[in-house]
Amino acid sequence: MNTEKTAADRNRKVRAGVVKKKRKIFSVYVLRSAEGRMYIGYSQDVEKRIRQHNAKANRGWTRRFTEWKEIYREEFRTRKQAMQRERELKKIRGTKKYKEMVGI
């Protein structure tokens, strides 16, 4: 008996839902520094991004400020949706609506 699976067998299982792919989740997040500065971004791994923002080796804008903490997060199925929401949040930043939404 041949134990090797053919491509057709694998495809049949995928279509039947036997083989499940890990679903990617994209998050839009808002960080606040100890100095009160805000940062909005998106990522698949928010915890990793926060560590990068707080790292001494960080070379970006967030390096100038300390102790970045997450204060808000939304999750999306696609990168495109997350990017669109990030742009929306950046446009309304500073408004009363934004402050109420993120709880500041």
N, CA, C and O atoms as a Tinker XYZ file with bonds, in Angstrom:
   416  protein
     1  N      0.836000   -1.182000    0.000000    73     2
     2  CA     0.000000    0.000000    0.000000    64     1     3
     3  C      0.878000    1.242000    0.000000    63     2     4     5
     4  O      1.821000    1.341000    0.786000    81     3
     5  N      0.577000    2.173000   -0.864000    73     3     6
     6  CA     1.345000    3.407000   -0.996000    64     5     7
     7  C      0.874000    4.411000    0.061000    63     6     8     9
     8  O     -0.291000    4.809000    0.073000    81     7
     9  N      1.799000    4.820000    0.956000    73     7    10
    10  CA     1.422000    5.733000    2.036000    64     9    11
    11  C      1.640000    7.192000    1.669000    63    10    12    13
    12  O      1.255000    8.076000    2.434000    81    11
    13  N      2.239000    7.468000    0.531000    73    11    14
    14  CA     2.456000    8.858000    0.123000    64    13    15
    15  C      1.151000    9.480000   -0.346000    63    14    16    17
    16  O      0.373000    8.853000   -1.065000    81    15
    17  N      0.929000   10.685000    0.056000    73    15    18
    18  CA    -0.283000   11.396000   -0.350000    64    17    19
    19  C      0.006000   12.186000   -1.619000    63    18    20    21
    20  O      1.075000   12.776000   -1.775000    81    19
    21  N     -0.930000   12.184000   -2.483000    73    19    22
    22  CA    -0.783000   12.942000   -3.714000    64    21    23
    23  C     -1.251000   14.365000   -3.487000    63    22    24    25
    24  O     -1.928000   14.657000   -2.502000    81    23
    25  N     -0.892000   15.238000   -4.391000    73    23    26
    26  CA    -1.318000   16.634000   -4.300000    64    25    27
    27  C     -2.840000   16.728000   -4.338000    63    26    28    29
    28  O     -3.430000   17.570000   -3.661000    81    27
    29  N     -3.467000   15.877000   -5.117000    73    27    30
    30  CA    -4.933000   15.893000   -5.216000    64    29    31
    31  C     -5.561000   15.535000   -3.874000    63    30    32    33
    32  O     -6.556000   16.141000   -3.475000    81    31
    33  N     -4.978000   14.539000   -3.163000    73    31    34
    34  CA    -5.487000   14.165000   -1.843000    64    33    35
    35  C     -5.372000   15.325000   -0.871000    63    34    36    37
    36  O     -6.311000   15.610000   -0.128000    81    35
    37  N     -4.223000   15.999000   -0.872000    73    35    38
    38  CA    -4.026000   17.131000    0.036000    64    37    39
    39  C     -5.000000   18.254000   -0.282000    63    38    40    41
    40  O     -5.576000   18.853000    0.625000    81    39
    41  N     -5.187000   18.544000   -1.572000    73    39    42
    42  CA    -6.111000   19.606000   -1.969000    64    41    43
    43  C     -7.539000   19.284000   -1.560000    63    42    44    45
    44  O     -8.280000   20.173000   -1.142000    81    43
    45  N     -7.932000   18.012000   -1.677000    73    43    46
    46  CA    -9.265000   17.598000   -1.294000    64    45    47
    47  C     -9.485000   17.849000    0.201000    63    46    48    49
    48  O    -10.546000   18.325000    0.605000    81    47
    49  N     -8.477000   17.525000    1.020000    73    47    50
    50  CA    -8.589000   17.731000    2.463000    64    49    51
    51  C     -8.658000   19.214000    2.804000    63    50    52    53
    52  O     -9.401000   19.613000    3.700000    81    51
    53  N     -7.892000   20.021000    2.098000    73    51    54
    54  CA    -7.922000   21.461000    2.347000    64    53    55
    55  C     -9.305000   22.010000    2.051000    63    54    56    57
    56  O     -9.851000   22.784000    2.837000    81    55
    57  N     -9.874000   21.614000    0.924000    73    55    58
    58  CA   -11.208000   22.084000    0.558000    64    57    59
    59  C    -12.257000   21.583000    1.533000    63    58    60    61
    60  O    -13.241000   22.276000    1.794000    81    59
    61  N    -12.061000   20.385000    2.077000    73    59    62
    62  CA   -13.023000   19.804000    3.016000    64    61    63
    63  C    -12.872000   20.391000    4.413000    63    62    64    65
    64  O    -13.694000   20.129000    5.291000    81    63
    65  N    -11.837000   21.172000    4.618000    73    63    66
    66  CA   -11.633000   21.795000    5.913000    64    65    67
    67  C    -10.837000   20.939000    6.885000    63    66    68    69
    68  O    -10.743000   21.275000    8.065000    81    67
    69  N    -10.261000   19.836000    6.410000    73    67    70
    70  CA    -9.492000   18.954000    7.288000    64    69    71
    71  C     -8.195000   19.634000    7.696000    63    70    72    73
    72  O     -7.811000   19.591000    8.864000    81    71
    73  N     -7.522000   20.256000    6.746000    73    71    74
    74  CA    -6.278000   20.957000    7.030000    64    73    75
    75  C     -6.623000   22.432000    7.190000    63    74    76    77
    76  O     -7.065000   23.086000    6.245000    81    75
    77  N     -6.415000   22.944000    8.395000    73    75    78
    78  CA    -6.756000   24.344000    8.639000    64    77    79
    79  C     -5.497000   25.185000    8.655000    63    78    80    81
    80  O     -4.499000   24.850000    9.293000    81    79
    81  N     -5.579000   26.299000    7.924000    73    79    82
    82  CA    -4.468000   27.235000    7.950000    64    81    83
    83  C     -4.650000   28.155000    9.146000    63    82    84    85
    84  O     -5.774000   28.502000    9.509000    81    83
    85  N     -3.538000   28.546000    9.755000    73    83    86
    86  CA    -3.602000   29.497000   10.852000    64    85    87
    87  C     -3.997000   30.846000   10.265000    63    86    88    89
    88  O     -3.354000   31.345000    9.341000    81    87
    89  N     -5.045000   31.421000   10.801000    73    87    90
    90  CA    -5.560000   32.692000   10.294000    64    89    91
    91  C     -4.711000   33.844000   10.828000    63    90    92    93
    92  O     -4.428000   33.926000   12.023000    81    91
    93  N     -4.321000   34.715000    9.933000    73    91    94
    94  CA    -3.541000   35.878000   10.320000    64    93    95
    95  C     -4.481000   36.960000   10.825000    63    94    96    97
    96  O     -5.516000   37.236000   10.218000    81    95
    97  N     -4.113000   37.559000   11.929000    73    95    98
    98  CA    -4.872000   38.661000   12.495000    64    97    99
    99  C     -3.968000   39.890000   12.485000    63    98   100   101
   100  O     -2.823000   39.831000   12.931000    81    99
   101  N     -4.482000   40.980000   11.982000    73    99   102
   102  CA    -3.749000   42.241000   11.964000    64   101   103
   103  C     -4.390000   43.171000   12.981000    63   102   104   105
   104  O     -5.613000   43.303000   13.023000    81   103
   105  N     -3.577000   43.808000   13.791000    73   103   106
   106  CA    -4.082000   44.692000   14.830000    64   105   107
   107  C     -3.620000   46.121000   14.600000    63   106   108   109
   108  O     -2.483000   46.372000   14.200000    81   107
   109  N     -4.524000   47.043000   14.861000    73   107   110
   110  CA    -4.185000   48.458000   14.918000    64   109   111
   111  C     -4.098000   48.774000   16.402000    63   110   112   113
   112  O     -4.995000   48.429000   17.171000    81   111
   113  N     -3.016000   49.430000   16.802000    73   111   114
   114  CA    -2.812000   49.682000   18.217000    64   113   115
   115  C     -2.438000   51.139000   18.461000    63   114   116   117
   116  O     -1.900000   51.819000   17.587000    81   115
   117  N     -2.737000   51.595000   19.667000    73   115   118
   118  CA    -2.364000   52.939000   20.093000    64   117   119
   119  C     -1.496000   52.769000   21.332000    63   118   120   121
   120  O     -1.876000   52.087000   22.284000    81   119
   121  N     -0.323000   53.401000   21.304000    73   119   122
   122  CA     0.594000   53.365000   22.438000    64   121   123
   123  C      0.677000   54.749000   23.052000    63   122   124   125
   124  O      0.457000   55.762000   22.387000    81   123
   125  N      1.001000   54.768000   24.337000    73   123   126
   126  CA     1.220000   56.038000   25.030000    64   125   127
   127  C      2.529000   55.925000   25.795000    63   126   128   129
   128  O      2.782000   54.929000   26.471000    81   127
   129  N      3.356000   56.956000   25.682000    73   127   130
   130  CA     4.646000   56.956000   26.370000    64   129   131
   131  C      4.494000   57.534000   27.774000    63   130   132   133
   132  O      3.459000   58.110000   28.110000    81   131
   133  N      5.527000   57.376000   28.580000    73   131   134
   134  CA     5.522000   57.932000   29.937000    64   133   135
   135  C      5.395000   59.451000   29.889000    63   134   136   137
   136  O      4.877000   60.062000   30.824000    81   135
   137  N      5.862000   60.055000   28.813000    73   135   138
   138  CA     5.789000   61.516000   28.647000    64   137   139
   139  C      4.443000   61.976000   28.108000    63   138   140   141
   140  O      4.213000   63.179000   27.979000    81   139
   141  N      3.543000   61.040000   27.789000    73   139   142
   142  CA     2.209000   61.383000   27.302000    64   141   143
   143  C      2.081000   61.436000   25.793000    63   142   144   145
   144  O      1.024000   61.813000   25.288000    81   143
   145  N      3.122000   61.073000   25.054000    73   143   146
   146  CA     3.049000   61.053000   23.586000    64   145   147
   147  C      2.252000   59.838000   23.129000    63   146   148   149
   148  O      2.212000   58.817000   23.816000    81   147
   149  N      1.611000   59.957000   21.952000    73   147   150
   150  CA     0.805000   58.866000   21.401000    64   149   151
   151  C      1.449000   58.361000   20.117000    63   150   152   153
   152  O      2.066000   59.123000   19.372000    81   151
   153  N      1.294000   57.064000   19.871000    73   151   154
   154  CA     1.781000   56.449000   18.639000    64   153   155
   155  C      0.702000   55.492000   18.156000    63   154   156   157
   156  O      0.156000   54.718000   18.943000    81   155
   157  N      0.393000   55.541000   16.864000    73   155   158
   158  CA    -0.592000   54.647000   16.255000    64   157   159
   159  C      0.123000   53.815000   15.204000    63   158   160   161
   160  O      0.876000   54.349000   14.389000    81   159
   161  N     -0.111000   52.512000   15.221000    73   159   162
   162  CA     0.513000   51.635000   14.234000    64   161   163
   163  C     -0.320000   50.384000   14.026000    63   162   164   165
   164  O     -1.371000   50.221000   14.646000    81   163
   165  N      0.152000   49.492000   13.144000    73   163   166
   166  CA    -0.510000   48.207000   12.953000    64   165   167
   167  C      0.548000   47.128000   12.870000    63   166   168   169
   168  O      1.685000   47.383000   12.473000    81   167
   169  N      0.161000   45.913000   13.250000    73   167   170
   170  CA     1.111000   44.803000   13.259000    64   169   171
   171  C      0.350000   43.494000   13.405000    63   170   172   173
   172  O     -0.813000   43.480000   13.808000    81   171
   173  N      1.016000   42.398000   13.074000    73   171   174
   174  CA     0.471000   41.076000   13.346000    64   173   175
   175  C      0.843000   40.634000   14.757000    63   174   176   177
   176  O      0.160000   39.792000   15.340000    81   175
   177  N      1.908000   41.186000   15.305000    73   175   178
   178  CA     2.381000   40.810000   16.636000    64   177   179
   179  C      2.624000   42.087000   17.443000    63   178   180   181
   180  O      3.730000   42.628000   17.452000    81   179
   181  N      1.584000   42.553000   18.112000    73   179   182
   182  CA     1.654000   43.830000   18.821000    64   181   183
   183  C      2.654000   43.777000   19.968000    63   182   184   185
   184  O      3.396000   44.736000   20.183000    81   183
   185  N      2.684000   42.675000   20.703000    73   183   186
   186  CA     3.610000   42.572000   21.828000    64   185   187
   187  C      5.056000   42.724000   21.364000    63   186   188   189
   188  O      5.856000   43.398000   22.014000    81   187
   189  N      5.385000   42.099000   20.245000    73   187   190
   190  CA     6.731000   42.211000   19.679000    64   189   191
   191  C      7.026000   43.657000   19.281000    63   190   192   193
   192  O      8.123000   44.157000   19.528000    81   191
   193  N      6.048000   44.329000   18.666000    73   191   194
   194  CA     6.237000   45.722000   18.251000    64   193   195
   195  C      6.445000   46.637000   19.454000    63   194   196   197
   196  O      7.255000   47.561000   19.396000    81   195
   197  N      5.729000   46.389000   20.532000    73   195   198
   198  CA     5.914000   47.209000   21.733000    64   197   199
   199  C      7.329000   47.020000   22.267000    63   198   200   201
   200  O      7.980000   47.990000   22.654000    81   199
   201  N      7.809000   45.779000   22.291000    73   199   202
   202  CA     9.197000   45.533000   22.724000    64   201   203
   203  C     10.174000   46.276000   21.825000    63   202   204   205
   204  O     11.156000   46.837000   22.310000    81   203
   205  N      9.916000   46.287000   20.519000    73   203   206
   206  CA    10.795000   46.999000   19.587000    64   205   207
   207  C     10.762000   48.504000   19.850000    63   206   208   209
   208  O     11.805000   49.158000   19.825000    81   207
   209  N      9.578000   49.058000   20.102000    73   207   210
   210  CA     9.467000   50.493000   20.393000    64   209   211
   211  C     10.230000   50.858000   21.663000    63   210   212   213
   212  O     10.829000   51.930000   21.744000    81   211
   213  N     10.210000   49.971000   22.652000    73   211   214
   214  CA    10.864000   50.234000   23.929000    64   213   215
   215  C     12.348000   49.886000   23.944000    63   214   216   217
   216  O     13.052000   50.239000   24.890000    81   215
   217  N     12.839000   49.196000   22.907000    73   215   218
   218  CA    14.235000   48.749000   22.874000    64   217   219
   219  C     15.197000   49.927000   22.726000    63   218   220   221
   220  O     14.907000   50.908000   22.041000    81   219
   221  N     16.335000   49.806000   23.379000    73   219   222
   222  CA    17.375000   50.844000   23.280000    64   221   223
   223  C     17.893000   50.964000   21.845000    63   222   224   225
   224  O     18.319000   52.039000   21.424000    81   223
   225  N     17.857000   49.865000   21.104000    73   223   226
   226  CA    18.364000   49.856000   19.726000    64   225   227
   227  C     17.370000   50.444000   18.719000    63   226   228   229
   228  O     17.688000   50.558000   17.536000    81   227
   229  N     16.185000   50.815000   19.174000    73   227   230
   230  CA    15.172000   51.405000   18.304000    64   229   231
   231  C     15.741000   52.668000   17.657000    63   230   232   233
   232  O     16.315000   53.513000   18.343000    81   231
   233  N     15.583000   52.796000   16.343000    73   231   234
   234  CA    16.137000   53.954000   15.640000    64   233   235
   235  C     15.066000   54.916000   15.151000    63   234   236   237
   236  O     15.385000   55.903000   14.488000    81   235
   237  N     13.808000   54.652000   15.463000    73   235   238
   238  CA    12.722000   55.481000   14.958000    64   237   239
   239  C     12.320000   56.610000   15.884000    63   238   240   241
   240  O     13.002000   56.901000   16.867000    81   239
   241  N     11.201000   57.242000   15.557000    73   239   242
   242  CA    10.677000   58.371000   16.305000    64   241   243
   243  C     10.397000   57.995000   17.753000    63   242   244   245
   244  O     10.609000   58.802000   18.658000    81   243
   245  N      9.923000   56.773000   17.974000    73   243   246
   246  CA     9.539000   56.371000   19.327000    64   245   247
   247  C     10.742000   56.238000   20.264000    63   246   248   249
   248  O     10.565000   56.122000   21.477000    81   247
   249  N     11.941000   56.253000   19.730000    73   247   250
   250  CA    13.147000   56.141000   20.558000    64   249   251
   251  C     13.285000   57.332000   21.515000    63   250   252   253
   252  O     13.836000   57.191000   22.608000    81   251
   253  N     12.792000   58.483000   21.109000    73   251   254
   254  CA    12.946000   59.703000   21.912000    64   253   255
   255  C     12.129000   59.682000   23.198000    63   254   256   257
   256  O     12.341000   60.512000   24.082000    81   255
   257  N     11.207000   58.750000   23.306000    73   255   258
   258  CA    10.317000   58.696000   24.459000    64   257   259
   259  C     10.437000   57.327000   25.122000    63   258   260   261
   260  O     10.939000   56.380000   24.517000    81   259
   261  N      9.973000   57.228000   26.367000    73   259   262
   262  CA    10.196000   55.998000   27.125000    64   261   263
   263  C      8.902000   55.327000   27.558000    63   262   264   265
   264  O      7.829000   55.931000   27.577000    81   263
   265  N      9.045000   54.066000   27.901000    73   263   266
   266  CA     7.968000   53.253000   28.478000    64   265   267
   267  C      6.665000   53.298000   27.685000    63   266   268   269
   268  O      5.638000   53.742000   28.197000    81   267
   269  N      6.708000   52.841000   26.447000    73   267   270
   270  CA     5.506000   52.781000   25.626000    64   269   271
   271  C      4.598000   51.684000   26.146000    63   270   272   273
   272  O      5.036000   50.557000   26.378000    81   271
   273  N      3.323000   52.023000   26.328000    73   271   274
   274  CA     2.330000   51.058000   26.796000    64   273   275
   275  C      1.118000   51.111000   25.892000    63   274   276   277
   276  O      0.714000   52.175000   25.425000    81   275
   277  N      0.540000   49.933000   25.652000    73   275   278
   278  CA    -0.651000   49.843000   24.808000    64   277   279
   279  C     -1.866000   50.355000   25.579000    63   278   280   281
   280  O     -2.103000   49.973000   26.726000    81   279
   281  N     -2.635000   51.235000   24.915000    73   279   282
   282  CA    -3.855000   51.722000   25.542000    64   281   283
   283  C     -5.105000   51.381000   24.727000    63   282   284   285
   284  O     -6.228000   51.564000   25.197000    81   283
   285  N     -4.901000   50.877000   23.487000    73   283   286
   286  CA    -6.054000   50.577000   22.636000    64   285   287
   287  C     -5.627000   49.617000   21.525000    63   286   288   289
   288  O     -4.504000   49.685000   21.027000    81   287
   289  N     -6.560000   48.707000   21.138000    73   287   290
   290  CA    -6.275000   47.780000   20.045000    64   289   291
   291  C     -7.576000   47.375000   19.348000    63   290   292   293
   292  O     -8.609000   47.183000   19.991000    81   291
   293  N     -7.504000   47.250000   18.025000    73   291   294
   294  CA    -8.595000   46.707000   17.210000    64   293   295
   295  C     -7.988000   45.629000   16.320000    63   294   296   297
   296  O     -6.846000   45.763000   15.881000    81   295
   297  N     -8.740000   44.561000   16.049000    73   295   298
   298  CA    -8.232000   43.472000   15.218000    64   297   299
   299  C     -9.005000   43.367000   13.909000    63   298   300   301
   300  O    -10.209000   43.621000   13.852000    81   299
   301  N     -8.265000   42.979000   12.840000    73   299   302
   302  CA    -8.822000   42.873000   11.497000    64   301   303
   303  C     -8.325000   41.599000   10.828000    63   302   304   305
   304  O     -7.288000   41.049000   11.199000    81   303
   305  N     -9.074000   41.146000    9.846000    73   303   306
   306  CA    -8.692000   39.929000    9.114000    64   305   307
   307  C     -7.642000   40.179000    8.044000    63   306   308   309
   308  O     -6.874000   39.276000    7.710000    81   307
   309  N     -7.598000   41.390000    7.502000    73   307   310
   310  CA    -6.649000   41.658000    6.418000    64   309   311
   311  C     -5.754000   42.849000    6.755000    63   310   312   313
   312  O     -6.123000   43.723000    7.540000    81   311
   313  N     -4.582000   42.860000    6.149000    73   311   314
   314  CA    -3.646000   43.974000    6.314000    64   313   315
   315  C     -4.269000   45.257000    5.777000    63   314   316   317
   316  O     -4.107000   46.325000    6.369000    81   315
   317  N     -4.972000   45.156000    4.671000    73   315   318
   318  CA    -5.583000   46.331000    4.047000    64   317   319
   319  C     -6.573000   47.000000    4.994000    63   318   320   321
   320  O     -6.575000   48.224000    5.122000    81   319
   321  N     -7.417000   46.206000    5.662000    73   319   322
   322  CA    -8.375000   46.762000    6.613000    64   321   323
   323  C     -7.653000   47.463000    7.766000    63   322   324   325
   324  O     -8.051000   48.547000    8.190000    81   323
   325  N     -6.596000   46.834000    8.263000    73   323   326
   326  CA    -5.829000   47.414000    9.371000    64   325   327
   327  C     -5.178000   48.726000    8.949000    63   326   328   329
   328  O     -5.187000   49.699000    9.703000    81   327
   329  N     -4.616000   48.752000    7.747000    73   327   330
   330  CA    -3.979000   49.974000    7.259000    64   329   331
   331  C     -5.001000   51.104000    7.099000    63   330   332   333
   332  O     -4.717000   52.255000    7.431000    81   331
   333  N     -6.177000   50.773000    6.594000    73   331   334
   334  CA    -7.222000   51.788000    6.433000    64   333   335
   335  C     -7.641000   52.354000    7.785000    63   334   336   337
   336  O     -7.811000   53.564000    7.933000    81   335
   337  N     -7.807000   51.470000    8.774000    73   335   338
   338  CA    -8.208000   51.929000   10.096000    64   337   339
   339  C     -7.105000   52.765000   10.753000    63   338   340   341
   340  O     -7.392000   53.744000   11.442000    81   339
   341  N     -5.854000   52.381000   10.538000    73   339   342
   342  CA    -4.738000   53.158000   11.073000    64   341   343
   343  C     -4.779000   54.586000   10.520000    63   342   344   345
   344  O     -4.605000   55.547000   11.269000    81   343
   345  N     -5.009000   54.723000    9.210000    73   343   346
   346  CA    -5.103000   56.050000    8.594000    64   345   347
   347  C     -6.265000   56.851000    9.184000    63   346   348   349
   348  O     -6.130000   58.044000    9.454000    81   347
   349  N     -7.415000   56.183000    9.382000    73   347   350
   350  CA    -8.572000   56.865000    9.973000    64   349   351
   351  C     -8.235000   57.395000   11.368000    63   350   352   353
   352  O     -8.549000   58.539000   11.695000    81   351
   353  N     -7.598000   56.560000   12.182000    73   351   354
   354  CA    -7.257000   56.979000   13.546000    64   353   355
   355  C     -6.270000   58.138000   13.535000    63   354   356   357
   356  O     -6.371000   59.053000   14.352000    81   355
   357  N     -5.323000   58.101000   12.616000    73   355   358
   358  CA    -4.347000   59.183000   12.545000    64   357   359
   359  C     -5.000000   60.496000   12.127000    63   358   360   361
   360  O     -4.555000   61.568000   12.538000    81   359
   361  N     -6.054000   60.420000   11.313000    73   359   362
   362  CA    -6.759000   61.632000   10.890000    64   361   363
   363  C     -7.578000   62.240000   12.016000    63   362   364   365
   364  O     -7.695000   63.463000   12.097000    81   363
   365  N     -8.156000   61.403000   12.898000    73   363   366
   366  CA    -9.020000   61.947000   13.954000    64   365   367
   367  C     -8.280000   62.136000   15.280000    63   366   368   369
   368  O     -8.881000   62.581000   16.258000    81   367
   369  N     -7.008000   61.811000   15.329000    73   367   370
   370  CA    -6.230000   61.949000   16.570000    64   369   371
   371  C     -6.371000   63.367000   17.117000    63   370   372   373
   372  O     -6.321000   64.338000   16.363000    81   371
   373  N     -6.544000   63.476000   18.408000    73   371   374
   374  CA    -6.676000   64.779000   19.037000    64   373   375
   375  C     -8.118000   65.250000   19.183000    63   374   376   377
   376  O     -8.383000   66.200000   19.920000    81   375
   377  N     -9.048000   64.605000   18.498000    73   375   378
   378  CA   -10.443000   65.012000   18.612000    64   377   379
   379  C    -11.082000   64.388000   19.848000    63   378   380   381
   380  O    -10.558000   63.430000   20.417000    81   379
   381  N    -12.194000   64.932000   20.245000    73   379   382
   382  CA   -12.916000   64.410000   21.397000    64   381   383
   383  C    -13.334000   62.957000   21.160000    63   382   384   385
   384  O    -13.263000   62.129000   22.068000    81   383
   385  N    -13.766000   62.657000   19.943000    73   383   386
   386  CA   -14.193000   61.300000   19.588000    64   385   387
   387  C    -13.039000   60.311000   19.806000    63   386   388   389
   388  O    -13.239000   59.243000   20.384000    81   387
   389  N    -11.864000   60.659000   19.354000    73   387   390
   390  CA   -10.692000   59.801000   19.493000    64   389   391
   391  C    -10.348000   59.593000   20.959000    63   390   392   393
   392  O    -10.091000   58.468000   21.387000    81   391
   393  N    -10.343000   60.666000   21.721000    73   391   394
   394  CA   -10.006000   60.580000   23.141000    64   393   395
   395  C    -10.979000   59.707000   23.908000    63   394   396   397
   396  O    -10.577000   58.949000   24.791000    81   395
   397  N    -12.258000   59.808000   23.577000    73   395   398
   398  CA   -13.270000   58.958000   24.221000    64   397   399
   399  C    -13.064000   57.504000   23.837000    63   398   400   401
   400  O    -13.199000   56.607000   24.668000    81   399
   401  N    -12.733000   57.275000   22.560000    73   399   402
   402  CA   -12.571000   55.913000   22.056000    64   401   403
   403  C    -11.411000   55.195000   22.751000    63   402   404   405
   404  O    -11.563000   54.045000   23.165000    81   403
   405  N    -10.259000   55.851000   22.885000    73   403   406
   406  CA    -9.097000   55.203000   23.474000    64   405   407
   407  C     -9.030000   55.394000   24.980000    63   406   408   409
   408  O     -8.122000   54.872000   25.627000    81   407
   409  N     -9.960000   56.118000   25.538000    73   407   410
   410  CA   -10.061000   56.247000   26.975000    64   409   411
   411  C     -9.047000   57.181000   27.616000    63   410   412   413
   412  O     -8.502000   56.878000   28.677000    81   411
   413  N     -8.795000   58.316000   26.975000    73   411   414
   414  CA    -7.870000   59.291000   27.571000    64   413   415
   415  C     -8.572000   60.610000   27.813000    63   414   416
   416  O     -7.958000   61.554000   28.309000    81   415
